[in-house]
Amino acid sequence: MLKYSNPTWWGTILLILTSCQPRILKIVCIGDSITQGKVNRDSITELSYRYWLWEKLDSAGYKVDMLGSNNVWFQENRRQRIAPPVSPYTARTFDTDHEAFYGIKTGELLKGGFTHDSVTYLPLPQRLLAYGKPDIALVHIGTNDAKGDSLQTVNYLKAIIETLYARNPKITILLAKLNTPWVRFVNHSIEPIIAEFKAKYPEFKIVQVDMASGWVNCPDVPGAMTLDWAHPNTLGQKTMADKWVKALQSIGDHKAPLFNAELKITSTTDTTATITWTPASDNKYIAGYNVYVNNQLVNWRSAECGEKSKQCIALVFGNSFTITGLKTGNKYVVRVKAVDFGNNFTASEELMMELPRLK
């Protein structure tokens, strides 16, 4: 496991904390089963990203206070707790506090009144008052709203963010585009939500983390990141933790990536064209790429197996993409932008090119 002990990492985290605070990161992880994790009898079967995130921060030399009104994995016996994992780097014991609940919907998490693992929970504003003010909130919620994926869900999500801001206006919120990419309405609302809050509170640190990008939901293909299409396996948990950490490291970064795309068409059919480009570089980390055809964003993420249906727009992971829905004989203008974890992106004018007429 990589230890984050370089000067850039230290400097970025120090920006999150005010000068009068102790060097303790107070983090609340908000979500559903993907965040909570699960046990089966006497073993942890879904550790969740929380442990791997904590391990990275802990091994970087930070004391981490994980906050939340819940401190168990789903189905864990509160009277006979399972021993939490211990860091192999520091021998410290994982702090299991969190604000996540298996099967929870966005509105339920906000409004409270639900019973989970034999405990009835108050509304989120009251739960937040029961523990210290979080410096950082990681928000990955909405998967269980899939059937009711709507404006109402987005309004609940905005209310959660408003509640966190009210608890601590200096908080840093990392808002996830879900790794369950079929929840399209929620995922396509992440950027507008962030823009709305930045306009309302100009100093508010709120950034998106695209968990859908490069995510492999199908458990039956190489590189699978889930156990069952939704719940992350160990690779998926570590992938999520890595993205959260890279986003944290990129707070305050306003430098755009360097990108000399050398855009090329490698293959075509009557309706598709596969394009490739030279990977971009960045002073921090490249998050992915946006692809535009005739000024329209087209980098839809599709299922890896079964029906190859479009799911949501997500950053392209890697340096190639297949454009679909083209018409024989038409000309197209393709642009590609590199995006980093600070949501800085390259200008696209220099990446313009025309696709040839398809045969």
N, C-alpha and C positions, 0 to 999 in steps of 0.2 A: 504494500500500500504506500502510495506517495505521501511523504510528509511535506506539508506546506510551511516551510520555514524561511523562504526567501524574503528579501526586503520589500518587494512589491506586495506580497501577501500581508506582511505586518502593517505596511502603510495603509493598505485598503481597509483592513479591519479597524485600524485606529480612526479612520474617517467616520466609521459607523458610530463610534463611541464619543461622547463629549469628554473634554479634558479632565473634568472633575469626577468622572466615574471610575470605579476600579476596573481592572482588566478582566471583566467577567462578561461573557456574551449571554444575554438573556434571550432565548429563542423559543417561540411558540410555533408548533407545527399543526396546521389546521387542515382537516380533511375527513375522509371516510376510511374505508377498509384499506385502501392503498397506503394510507399514512399510518393507520393504527397497527396493522399486522395481526397475527392470529397464533393461537396455540392449539395443539391437539393433545389432550391428556397432559403429559409431563414434558412436552417438548415444544419449542417455538418453531412452527412450520412456515410462518411468514414474518420474518424479522422486520421488514419494512426498511425504507431508506433512512429512517431516523437514526438507527444505530451507525450506519456507515458515514452519515453526515457528522454525527457527534465524534466518531473516531478520527475523522480527518481534522476537525477543529481541535480536538483534545491533543492529538499528536503534534499539532502546530504550536502547542504551548499555551493554549487558552483554557481557562476555567470556564466551562460551559454549564449554564443553568437552563435546562430544558423546562419550560413552563407548561401548565395546562391543568385542567380540572380532572383529567383522566390519567391514570398511571398504569393501566394494565393492557395487555394484549387481549384481543377478543377471545372469549371463552376461558380466560385465565381465572382460576379460583382465587378470589381475593383473600381468602383465609389460609391458603396454602400456595403462596406465590412461587413462581419459578425463578431461580437465581438468574438475574440479568447478566448479559455478557460483559466481559472485562476486556479493556483495551490491551492488545499484545504489546503496545508501545509504551504505555505509561502505567499499566496495571490498575488504572482507575476503573470503577464500576459505572456502567452506563446509567445515565439518569433517564428514567422511563416516562416522565411527565409529558403529556401532550394534550391536544384538543381535537381528537379524531375519534370517529365512531363507525364501526362496521355497519354498512347499509344505510347510513344517514343521508338525507337529502339536504340541499342547501338551506331551504327555509327552516327545516327542523333544527339544524345546527344553530341557526341564528335565534330562533324564537324560544328554544328550550321546551320544557314540558314533556320530553321523551324519557323513557326508561331504557337504560342500556346496561347490560350485565348487572342487573338488580339495583341499579342506582338511578334515581330520577334527577334530571339536570335542569338547572335554572336557565333563563335566557343568557345569551352570550355576554351582553354588557355586565350582568351580575357575576358571571363566572370569571370574567377578566379582572374584576375588582378583588377577587379572592386570592390573587397572587401578584407578584411583582410586575411592574410595567415591562413588557417585552421591548427589546431593542430591535429585534428582527422577527418578522412573521413570514412563514412559508405557507402559502395558501394553494392547495390543490383539491378543489371541491367542485362537484357537479356531475360526477359519473353516474350517480344514482338518480339523477334528474333526467336521464336520457329519454324516457317516454314522455316526460313533461317539459322537455327542452324548449324553453320559451323566454319571452321578455320577463316574465315573473321570476324565473330562476336568476336571470341577470340582475334584476333589481335586488333580490336577496343577496347576491354576491356583492353588489355595491354597498349594501347596508352593512355587511360584514366588514368591508374595508373601512367604511365610515366609523364603525364602532372601534376598530383598532386604532384609527387615527385619533379619535376622541380620547382613548386611553393614554396615548403617547404621541403627540404631534411630531416627535422626532424619530418615530419608528421608521424602519426600512421594511417595505413589503415586497416580497418576491411572489408574483402572481403567475401561476402556471397555466399555459395552454395544455389541456389535459392529455395524458398519454392514452386515454380512451378516445381516439379521434373521431368516433362516430357521434359524439355529443357536439354536433356542428354549431348550433346556435351559441352555446357558451363559448366554444373555442374562437369563433369569429367575432366575439364581443370583447376579447381581452384587450386588443389594441385600443378600441374606442373607450373602454373603461379607464385605461391608464391615461389617455389623452384628456378625458373629462376631469379626472382628479388632479392632473398636473395644471390644468387651466384654473381649477378652483383653489388649489393650494400649491403655488409655484415652487415652494421649497420642499414639497413632499417627495421623499425618495420611494418611488414605486416603479418596479421594472417587471417586464414579462420574462418568463423562462419557458421556452418552447419544448415541452416534454414530448410532444407528438413527433417532432423531427427525429428521424432515424430510429424511432421506436418500433420494435417487432412484437406485435400482439399475438400473432399466431404461434401457439405452443408446439406446432409440428414441423417447423422449418429451422434450418441452421441459424444460430444467433437469437433464438427465441428469448424474449425478455419477460414472459409471463408464464404462470402455471396453468392458466385457464382462460386466456384472452384478456383478463382484466388485472389480476393480482400478480405483482412482480415477483419473479424468481430472484435468485441472488444476483445474477447479472443485471436484471432490471433495477433492483434496489441500488446497486452500486452505480449504475448509469444515472439514476435520478439524483443520488447524492453528489455525483461529480458535476452535474449541471447546476445544482443549487450552489455548490462551492464556487464554480466558475462565475456564476452571476454575482455572488458576493464579492469576489475578487475584482469584478469589473465595475463596481459602484464608483462613480466619479470619473470613469473613463470616458473621454469625449473625443478620442482620436480614432478616426476611421481606419478600417483595414486597408492594406495595400493590395491592389488587384490589377494584374495585367492579364486579362481573361484568356486571350488567344482562343476565342470561341470558335468551335468547329462542329460541323455536322458529320456524324460518324455513320449514320444509316437512316434510310427513309422507307416508308411504305406509301400507299395511296392516302393514308390518313394520319400518319405519325412521322415524327422526326426525332431522332436521338441526338442530343447535343452534349458536348463535353467542353471543359474549360480548365485552365491552369489554376490550381488551388490558390486562394488568397493567403496572405499572412497578416498577423496582427500583433500589436504590442501586448495583448492579453490572449484572448482565445477567439477563434472563429466559431460562431454558432451555426452558420449555414448560409444558404443562398436563396434569394428570391428570383424567380424567372417570370419575365413579362413577354407576352406576345401582343403586338399592336397595342402596347400600353396597358394591357390587362394582365393582372396577376394570375398565373396558371399553375403554380406548383401545388396541385392537389395531392394529398397523401391518399394512397389506395391500400386496400387490404392486401396482405402478403400471401394469403391462400384463400381458397374458396372463391366466392364472387369478388372480382376485382373492382368493386364499386368505389367511387370517389367518397372520401370521408370529410376531411377538412383541409384548408390551406395550411401548410406547415413548411418551415424552412427545409430546403433540400439538404440532406446529409450526404456529403460526398461531392464529386465534381462532374456528375452527369445527370441528365434528366431526359425523359421521353415525353415529348409534347404530343398530345392526342387531339382528335377532333379537327384535323386539318382537311382542306379540300383540294383535290387535284387541280393543279394549274394556278392556284392562288399564290400570291407573294405575301410574305410575313416579315415583320421586323421583330427581332428577338433581342431582349436585353437581360442581363444577369447582374444582380447586385449582391455583393458579399456583405454579411451582417455579423457583427460581433456580439458578445454577451452584454455589452453596454448599450445595445441597440443603435450603434453607429453603423452606417452603411456607406458604401462607395457610390459615387456618382455613376449614372448609367450611360451618359451620352457617348462616352468613348467605347462602350461595349456594343454599340448598335451594329446590326448586320441584317441582311436579307436572306431568308431561306430561298433556295432555288425552286423553280416550279417542280412539283412532284410528278413523277411518271407512273 
